[in-house]
């Protein structure tokens, strides 16, 4: 490399005096770094938990990433309590991801001179490190972009969301872990070089650049400051606070929902009493003729070679022992509804009726054809939970077509798409 | 290596194959000089690429062209397009307004422009699909309208600039009041030191 490239950097951003910001420096970078270091693992963990919540190990039907191999090492049977578990997990995952956008942008701004290092490759070690930075920065922007576009249902990314966001996260984390391992000592050193409280007390008039010897990021020819370090931190903090303020309402719901002015599910669909819909009956192409009087729920057990154990009409189901459970619907996209009062037949009662007293799992199919979640396999815990219902009514009225009329599954603590609407059949496995 | 093929010589070959020659590479100092960092660095790197490679082997088949393009596009789009764009916008704003008459106040006025503009831009960066009504099936699937998002964004942007203008006005007034009392106190005192202008 040394022989191919001039040892003197070409003019422009490759020379250190080009970077004139008086506040750029290792300390400021490290403050943003430590914020990301604390939050990215939470983002990653909630992402992995969300994947586990789909119970992908239970059946191929549930698994959007069947090639995961070792990356599914941690999977476990997703619990059904507390009922708000998935709601909290996804609210945190999506809102935290959005809130980190300004922090990430400031962090990337603060380290931009590193992109123009000269010579570009000093040694094999340096080359590998830069390649790992490509995974880190490319992976970070890829993960944020796919997540942010997916919650707006604008599917312009190159493939299906689940595999892209899941495998992309592992590529990003590979870059993240190695970056933390290499930079942690420098970060601690930089954070110790200045007092945080002291910086919060330093006004613009008294703001001085970090000395050039503090590190490569510190300016050698700084311009006069126009903003203090505490000003930049307040700037980034205001950005995060604003984003949170304008989006968290779609996860908190209730009277705060309207505050989510810039979030996909900040409005109530039909009126204050109605609640959010992920997919309407029309968009799932459910025909009126299929859900009318002719509709029957096919109950089966896995051992019967396709012979249904029973075919129940809605009137039959309403004549069974009904229960009411107060459960939310929480979408992978981060929005959720408050608890709704669902009334219907317990899945465990239907299992008994199908002749499977101790089901190990259940396959639910929908009238919807071809959708990614028109079939789902429920775990034993989900089938046997007393709050797991085949719901027929919600909040005292019959289900509307968009909420799954004539019958839908409702489960505690599970991803929204596992609450199958327009149920056609339930097949229990002993 | 070059000599080996240049002049075949069994003794040279033996010397070249001498296991001690390879063992010398295990000498940490020699390794470090060639590699540019310690062996632990290499081990960390190999771990990183092993994990990334394992995940990429499942990621790439989804779209072997689109995904690398997105990764590279993410880096180029951010580092070489978005960031230079907002840097140039920031510097242009400073340059344009600095030379305007009447002379701008000495407070760091640029921040009262920069902060609301950046926050509004950040919201646009995140929510542009909703704001520009791009998700074609949003209303059909959720029953929710896409119409309000543009107005919400404009209203939030307006509110940000309004708050910023109010904050600047308060600050200017406070500064003027402070200056007045100070001038009154040290009437005929030494000349006020020249204040640094924001730049």
Interface residues (C-beta under 8 A of the other chain):
Chain A: X65 X67 X68 X69 X70 X71 X98 X101 X102 X105 X108 X109 X112 X115 X122 X123 X124 X125 X126 X128 X129 X131 X132 X134 X135 X137 X138 X139 X140 X141 X142 X145 X148 X149 X152 X153 X154 X157 X158 X159 X160 X163 X164 X167 X168 X170 X171 X173 X174 X175 X177 X178 X181 X182 X204 X205 X223 X224 X226 X227 X231 X235 X238 X239 X242 X243 X246 X261 X262 X264 X265 X267 X269 X270 X276 X277 X278 X279 X280 X282 X283 X402
Chain B: X34 X35 X36 X37 X41 X42 X44 X45 X47 X48 X49 X51 X52 X54 X55 X56 X58 X59 X62 X63 X65 X66 X67 X69 X70 X71 X72 X74 X75 X77 X78 X79 X83 X94 X108 X110 X111 X114 X115 X118 X119 X122 X123 X125 X126 X127 X129 X130 X134 X135 X137 X138 X140 X141 X142 X143 X144 X145 X148 X149 X152 X153 X155 X156 X160 X196 X198 X199
